[in-house]
Amino acid sequence: MPERDFLIYLDKDTRLCRYRHHHVTNGKRVIEFCVQLETIVNEAWYVVIRYDTSYGRPHQDILRPSGRQTKKWLNHLSTEEALTFGRNDIMENWKVYRERFLKEFRNE
């Protein structure tokens, strides 16, 4: 089954925030995926928000600098719909997610 992986730096000048994309297809159907927003703090990369199909169904994980995470199941979406939703959410809201994460990082 074909796999596709790529990175996109969202702040092209500083390269401190990036979108990571992975998906596996069977024919024309996406059967699993992981898309996430990553940011660098003190020379280490952290996942800020992730959409994936681990546990066999699509969901969103919001990660905190402390290591805690909040999971939201996306049962109303197909795998393909969840991938599109996750990608669009990250691309449209990455600055908000990054600022929230950095604020929490400074407060811990």
Backbone bond lengths (Angstrom), bond angles and torsions (degrees), N, CA, C in turn:
res aa  C-N    CA-C-N  psi(-1)  N-CA   C-N-CA  omega(-1)  CA-C   N-CA-C  phi
1 M - - - 1.440 - - 1.522 109.95 -
2 P 1.301 117.50 127.39 1.471 120.86 -177.82 1.532 112.94 -65.12
3 E 1.329 114.48 141.89 1.458 122.07 176.67 1.514 108.80 -120.55
4 R 1.321 115.07 151.13 1.465 120.34 177.77 1.519 108.77 -134.99
5 D 1.337 116.46 131.48 1.461 123.10 179.46 1.524 109.02 -134.36
6 F 1.333 116.24 138.50 1.461 119.70 172.14 1.522 110.68 -161.00
7 L 1.325 114.99 162.33 1.465 124.28 176.68 1.518 108.86 -121.85
8 I 1.338 115.80 143.46 1.462 121.05 172.57 1.521 107.12 -130.28
9 Y 1.319 117.17 122.52 1.465 120.44 174.03 1.522 107.94 -78.30
10 L 1.318 115.94 122.59 1.460 121.33 -173.96 1.525 112.49 -84.37
11 D 1.312 117.32 -26.30 1.463 121.80 175.11 1.525 106.55 -115.15
12 K 1.292 114.21 85.60 1.462 121.44 -168.88 1.529 114.48 -58.40
13 D 1.324 118.51 -27.26 1.465 120.73 -179.37 1.523 112.62 -75.92
14 T 1.327 117.42 -44.98 1.467 120.45 -176.15 1.523 113.21 -97.04
15 R 1.337 117.11 -24.52 1.475 123.27 -179.14 1.530 111.77 55.97
16 L 1.334 116.29 41.21 1.461 121.81 179.71 1.528 112.78 -99.74
17 C 1.322 116.72 -4.62 1.460 120.65 -176.87 1.531 108.00 -143.57
18 R 1.335 115.68 134.32 1.461 118.28 -177.23 1.530 111.71 -142.99
19 Y 1.322 114.05 156.45 1.456 124.05 176.02 1.520 107.02 -104.95
20 R 1.329 117.32 125.61 1.471 122.14 177.86 1.527 107.66 -110.77
21 H 1.335 116.13 132.69 1.460 122.13 -175.15 1.526 110.11 -128.61
22 H 1.331 115.53 132.22 1.469 121.93 174.26 1.523 107.61 -142.87
23 H 1.323 116.58 132.46 1.461 119.19 171.13 1.525 110.94 -149.22
24 V 1.326 114.49 155.89 1.460 123.05 179.17 1.522 107.08 -121.96
25 T 1.325 116.03 135.65 1.463 119.96 179.58 1.527 110.84 -117.95
26 N 1.305 114.22 155.93 1.461 123.10 170.67 1.519 104.62 -128.90
27 G 1.312 115.91 104.15 1.458 120.04 -170.10 1.517 107.87 69.27
28 K 1.310 116.55 -127.01 1.466 120.54 178.95 1.520 112.68 -97.21
29 R 1.325 117.32 2.45 1.464 121.25 -176.43 1.517 111.70 -98.81
30 V 1.312 115.98 135.34 1.458 121.70 172.07 1.525 106.85 -77.96
31 I 1.335 116.90 125.95 1.463 119.32 -178.51 1.533 112.17 -109.63
32 E 1.318 117.16 -19.35 1.461 120.38 172.38 1.521 109.00 -157.21
33 F 1.341 115.29 154.76 1.456 118.89 -179.12 1.520 110.42 -158.58
34 C 1.322 113.97 163.37 1.461 123.00 169.83 1.522 106.70 -149.93
35 V 1.336 117.01 120.67 1.460 121.97 173.45 1.522 106.71 -126.94
36 Q 1.329 115.66 137.82 1.461 117.68 -176.30 1.514 111.82 -151.24
37 L 1.331 113.43 155.54 1.457 122.75 174.05 1.512 107.31 -98.94
38 E 1.322 116.48 129.98 1.463 122.41 179.08 1.515 109.10 -124.21
39 T 1.325 115.98 143.35 1.455 120.64 176.08 1.521 108.96 -134.00
40 I 1.306 116.16 152.33 1.456 120.76 -179.98 1.535 108.81 -102.37
41 V 1.334 114.88 133.14 1.458 122.29 177.11 1.527 106.46 -137.80
42 N 1.326 116.28 126.46 1.473 120.67 -179.82 1.527 112.11 51.46
43 E 1.325 115.79 44.05 1.464 124.23 175.93 1.528 114.52 67.33
44 A 1.322 118.08 17.31 1.468 121.91 175.78 1.530 109.09 -125.33
45 W 1.334 116.41 139.59 1.455 121.56 178.28 1.522 110.03 -87.01
46 Y 1.335 115.82 136.75 1.461 123.37 178.45 1.523 109.63 -125.97
47 V 1.320 116.60 141.52 1.460 121.05 172.04 1.524 107.19 -82.90
48 V 1.323 116.34 129.54 1.460 123.05 -177.32 1.529 110.47 -98.09
49 I 1.320 116.19 -47.72 1.462 122.42 177.57 1.519 107.71 -146.55
50 R 1.342 115.59 144.65 1.465 120.05 -177.41 1.524 108.80 -141.43
51 Y 1.317 114.83 141.17 1.461 123.03 169.78 1.521 106.27 -117.96
52 D 1.331 117.58 130.73 1.466 118.94 179.99 1.514 111.50 -158.57
53 T 1.329 114.47 -179.94 1.461 121.56 -179.30 1.527 111.75 -118.73
54 S 1.324 118.04 21.91 1.465 117.80 172.76 1.529 106.53 -63.56
55 Y 1.281 117.63 158.78 1.475 123.69 -172.86 1.528 111.39 69.02
56 G 1.344 117.29 10.39 1.455 120.75 173.13 1.509 117.33 82.09
57 R 1.329 117.94 1.12 1.463 119.48 177.87 1.524 110.09 -151.53
58 P 1.340 116.90 153.82 1.466 119.94 -174.57 1.523 112.42 -68.00
59 H 1.322 114.14 142.11 1.462 120.52 176.53 1.525 109.88 -159.25
60 Q 1.328 114.48 168.45 1.460 123.17 177.96 1.530 107.68 -115.14
61 D 1.322 116.32 136.34 1.462 122.23 172.31 1.520 108.40 -117.29
62 I 1.329 116.96 124.72 1.458 121.91 171.36 1.520 105.91 -102.16
63 L 1.319 116.23 120.92 1.458 121.49 -175.28 1.514 110.89 -103.55
64 R 1.298 115.20 145.50 1.459 123.08 -179.64 1.529 108.91 -111.01
65 P 1.333 117.63 153.62 1.470 120.03 177.61 1.533 112.71 -56.97
66 S 1.326 117.37 -27.67 1.465 121.63 -179.70 1.523 112.11 -71.91
67 G 1.338 117.19 -13.15 1.451 121.20 -176.32 1.527 112.50 102.35
68 R 1.338 117.18 -15.34 1.459 119.85 176.05 1.524 109.12 -65.52
69 Q 1.329 114.83 153.32 1.456 118.75 174.52 1.520 110.31 -144.34
70 T 1.319 114.16 152.59 1.457 122.41 178.02 1.515 107.74 -114.63
71 K 1.322 116.52 128.56 1.461 121.81 -178.25 1.526 109.57 -107.24
72 K 1.325 115.67 136.04 1.464 122.00 176.18 1.529 107.54 -128.07
73 W 1.321 117.26 116.91 1.463 121.81 -179.82 1.522 109.92 -74.82
74 L 1.312 115.54 140.64 1.469 122.28 -179.59 1.529 109.12 -111.68
75 N 1.323 116.33 53.45 1.464 122.23 -174.17 1.527 113.07 -63.20
76 H 1.306 117.36 -22.81 1.461 121.15 -178.16 1.529 112.47 -80.89
77 L 1.338 117.25 -5.26 1.465 121.53 -177.69 1.525 111.01 -113.81
78 S 1.323 116.15 143.75 1.464 120.55 170.88 1.526 108.41 -72.27
79 T 1.309 117.06 170.78 1.463 120.63 178.02 1.526 110.94 -58.25
80 E 1.332 116.95 -46.10 1.463 120.63 -179.92 1.526 111.60 -64.72
81 E 1.320 116.81 -41.44 1.463 120.61 179.06 1.527 111.05 -65.14
82 A 1.333 117.09 -40.50 1.467 120.77 179.27 1.525 111.14 -65.82
83 L 1.322 117.45 -38.68 1.467 120.84 176.38 1.528 110.08 -61.14
84 T 1.311 117.11 -48.74 1.469 121.18 179.44 1.521 111.07 -62.38
85 F 1.326 116.39 -44.55 1.458 120.83 179.20 1.527 111.12 -60.49
86 G 1.330 116.83 -47.13 1.460 121.41 -179.73 1.514 112.66 -62.66
87 R 1.326 116.24 -46.70 1.467 120.55 178.70 1.528 110.37 -59.21
88 N 1.320 116.80 -47.63 1.467 120.27 -178.71 1.527 111.36 -64.12
89 D 1.326 117.18 -41.99 1.460 120.75 179.77 1.527 110.62 -60.89
90 I 1.308 116.88 -46.63 1.472 120.26 -179.91 1.529 110.63 -64.07
91 M 1.316 117.34 -47.14 1.466 120.69 -177.50 1.536 111.92 -63.79
92 E 1.323 117.31 -34.47 1.468 120.56 -177.95 1.528 112.82 -84.59
93 N 1.323 118.17 -28.55 1.468 121.11 -170.17 1.527 114.64 -121.22
94 W 1.324 118.32 15.07 1.452 120.26 -173.53 1.527 112.53 -60.58
95 K 1.313 118.49 -35.10 1.472 120.34 -179.92 1.529 111.00 -65.21
96 V 1.320 116.74 -41.45 1.469 121.20 179.12 1.530 109.96 -64.81
97 Y 1.332 116.67 -47.00 1.470 120.61 179.70 1.529 111.33 -62.18
98 R 1.323 116.17 -41.47 1.467 119.72 -179.52 1.526 110.88 -65.23
99 E 1.324 117.66 -45.09 1.460 120.80 -179.84 1.525 111.71 -62.43
100 R 1.329 117.44 -40.96 1.469 120.85 176.86 1.526 110.31 -59.53
101 F 1.338 116.17 -46.22 1.453 121.38 -178.94 1.528 110.92 -63.10
102 L 1.322 117.24 -45.46 1.469 120.73 -179.52 1.512 111.67 -64.79
103 K 1.334 117.89 -38.80 1.456 121.43 177.35 1.526 110.13 -61.81
104 E 1.321 117.10 -45.86 1.464 121.34 178.05 1.519 111.01 -64.48
105 F 1.318 117.26 -37.90 1.466 122.01 179.77 1.535 110.19 -61.76
106 R 1.333 116.52 -43.20 1.469 121.28 -179.75 1.533 111.62 -67.32
107 N 1.345 116.54 -30.02 1.457 121.35 -176.75 1.527 114.31 -86.71
108 E 1.316 117.31 -5.58 1.476 119.17 -179.32 1.508 111.62 -96.16
